[in-house]
Amino acid sequence: MAYQYRLNDLDINSDIELPELYCSHQASGTNSIHIATGKTPARLDNAHYSNPIYSIDQSTILLTIENCARYLIHNGRKIIIEPFRQADSNSVRNFLLGPALSLLFHQRKLLTVNASAMIIDGMGVLFIGNSGTGKSTMAASLQQQGFLPMGDTLVTLNTGADGSILVHSGLPHLKLWSDSLNALQLDQQQLAPVRTELNKFIYPLKEITAMPVPLARIYQLTEDRLDLDAMRFERANPLESMTLFSHNISHSGLMPHMGLTQQRFQYASAVIKKTPVFRFFRPWNLEQLKPTVDALLQHMTSQPEQP
């Protein structure tokens, strides 16, 4: 049985069910993505870059996740999955809907960022930062105040016809740790785990926009270890902004091996030229989540949008 989904203006035809995605009832276009299960090679014979996880040739990437699956990603059009014996199905889908599709998007010249995204006053806002800094928790807390999230996985950017930077929604869910769910008073009993061995869960979003929105700001979330009770914002200068943003492009380190170094620089330069980047230093204390969100919203209304 074939399943049809739609993500980032792309039709996805899948031989496996992907409950994390919204179903599509439209006929697939000629530019669709096909996901199938099947045999994959242990290595790419013509790879010009290879390590135990990634093998890359001119048109294909082989992604190998130990004790989970191999993903053969071809020419931005197809992914073949070979699950390993006794692999957990949640884990197989998690790596498909994360790194595997992210690499396929790069093959299609789509810029995917490691960020959670929100719509605030009709504009897109990105939260970037290292894993565990609260990007998804911030998005979930803002949703509880009535703002619309755009996801925290496979968020992509492109340039609009007028030169503006547009944010496209990612997967229609947030990935939240158990302590964040408790702090947000969200019931985790009915939520699927990201992976069996993790105390992290997939929180579905009931509503997510299908239309891209202009990007207004980028916030890097940073824990203030010098003053655990302080909250402050610092505007990053252009060089700092370039570094912070580039560091949060998905698979940034692989892009030179994919022939995308120049594209990465051009995209990052266009984003930074038009979008202010702020470091948001705050205590990473879930008990202070509400005042943290209040401080963020106040900052957004008191600062100019343009650099």
Secondary structure as the mmCIF struct_conf table of DSSP 4:
data_model
#
loop_
_struct_conf.conf_type_id
_struct_conf.id
_struct_conf.beg_label_comp_id
_struct_conf.beg_label_asym_id
_struct_conf.beg_label_seq_id
_struct_conf.end_label_comp_id
_struct_conf.end_label_asym_id
_struct_conf.end_label_seq_id
STRN STRN1 TYR A 3 LEU A 7
TURN_TY1_P TURN_TY1_P1 ASN A 8 ASP A 9
STRN STRN2 LEU A 10 SER A 14
BEND BEND1 ASP A 15 ILE A 16
TURN_TY1_P TURN_TY1_P2 PRO A 19 GLU A 20
BEND BEND2 LEU A 21 LEU A 21
STRN STRN3 CYS A 23 CYS A 23
BEND BEND3 GLN A 26 GLN A 26
HELX_LH_PP_P HELX_LH_PP_P1 ALA A 27 SER A 28
TURN_TY1_P TURN_TY1_P3 THR A 30 ASN A 31
STRN STRN4 ILE A 33 THR A 37
BEND BEND4 ALA A 42 ARG A 43
TURN_TY1_P TURN_TY1_P4 ASP A 45 ASN A 46
BEND BEND5 HIS A 48 HIS A 48
STRN STRN5 TYR A 49 SER A 50
BEND BEND6 PRO A 52 ILE A 53
STRN STRN6 TYR A 54 ILE A 56
BEND BEND7 GLN A 58 SER A 59
STRN STRN7 THR A 60 ILE A 65
TURN_TY1_P TURN_TY1_P5 GLU A 66 CYS A 68
STRN STRN8 ALA A 69 HIS A 74
TURN_TY1_P TURN_TY1_P6 ASN A 75 ARG A 77
STRN STRN9 LYS A 78 PRO A 83
HELX_LH_PP_P HELX_LH_PP_P2 PHE A 84 PHE A 84
TURN_TY1_P TURN_TY1_P7 ARG A 85 GLN A 86
HELX_RH_AL_P HELX_RH_AL_P1 SER A 89 PHE A 95
HELX_RH_PI_P HELX_RH_PI_P1 LEU A 96 ALA A 100
HELX_RH_AL_P HELX_RH_AL_P2 LEU A 101 GLN A 107
TURN_TY1_P TURN_TY1_P8 ARG A 108 LYS A 109
STRN STRN10 LEU A 111 VAL A 113
BEND BEND8 ASN A 114 ASN A 114
STRN STRN11 SER A 116 ILE A 120
TURN_TY1_P TURN_TY1_P9 ASP A 121 GLY A 122
STRN STRN12 MET A 123 ILE A 128
BEND BEND9 ASN A 130 ASN A 130
TURN_TY1_P TURN_TY1_P10 SER A 131 GLY A 132
BEND BEND10 THR A 133 GLY A 134
HELX_RH_AL_P HELX_RH_AL_P3 LYS A 135 GLN A 144
TURN_TY1_P TURN_TY1_P11 GLN A 145 GLY A 146
HELX_LH_PP_P HELX_LH_PP_P3 PHE A 147 PHE A 147
STRN STRN13 LEU A 148 PRO A 149
BEND BEND11 ASP A 152 LEU A 154
STRN STRN14 VAL A 155 THR A 159
TURN_TY1_P TURN_TY1_P12 ALA A 161 ASP A 162
BEND BEND12 GLY A 163 GLY A 163
STRN STRN15 ILE A 165 HIS A 168
BEND BEND13 LEU A 171 PRO A 172
STRN STRN16 HIS A 173 TRP A 177
HELX_RH_AL_P HELX_RH_AL_P4 SER A 178 ALA A 183
TURN_TY1_P TURN_TY1_P13 LEU A 184 GLN A 185
TURN_TY1_P TURN_TY1_P14 GLN A 189 GLN A 190
HELX_LH_PP_P HELX_LH_PP_P4 LEU A 191 LEU A 191
STRN STRN17 ALA A 192 PRO A 193
BEND BEND14 VAL A 194 ARG A 195
TURN_TY1_P TURN_TY1_P15 THR A 196 GLU A 197
BEND BEND15 LEU A 198 ASN A 199
STRN STRN18 LYS A 200 PRO A 204
BEND BEND16 LYS A 206 LYS A 206
BEND BEND17 ALA A 210 MET A 211
STRN STRN19 VAL A 213 GLU A 223
BEND BEND18 ARG A 225 LEU A 226
TURN_TY1_P TURN_TY1_P16 LEU A 228 ASP A 229
STRN STRN20 ARG A 232 ARG A 235
HELX_LH_PP_P HELX_LH_PP_P5 ALA A 236 ASN A 237
HELX_RH_AL_P HELX_RH_AL_P5 PRO A 238 HIS A 247
TURN_TY1_P TURN_TY1_P17 ASN A 248 ASN A 248
STRN STRN21 ILE A 249 ILE A 249
TURN_TY1_P TURN_TY1_P18 SER A 250 HIS A 251
HELX_RH_3T_P HELX_RH_3T_P1 SER A 252 MET A 258
TURN_TY1_P TURN_TY1_P19 GLY A 259 GLY A 259
HELX_RH_AL_P HELX_RH_AL_P6 THR A 261 LYS A 274
BEND BEND19 THR A 275 THR A 275
STRN STRN22 VAL A 277 ARG A 282
HELX_RH_3T_P HELX_RH_3T_P2 LEU A 286 GLN A 288
HELX_RH_AL_P HELX_RH_AL_P7 LEU A 289 SER A 302
BEND BEND20 GLN A 303 GLN A 303
BEND BEND21 GLU A 305 GLU A 305
#
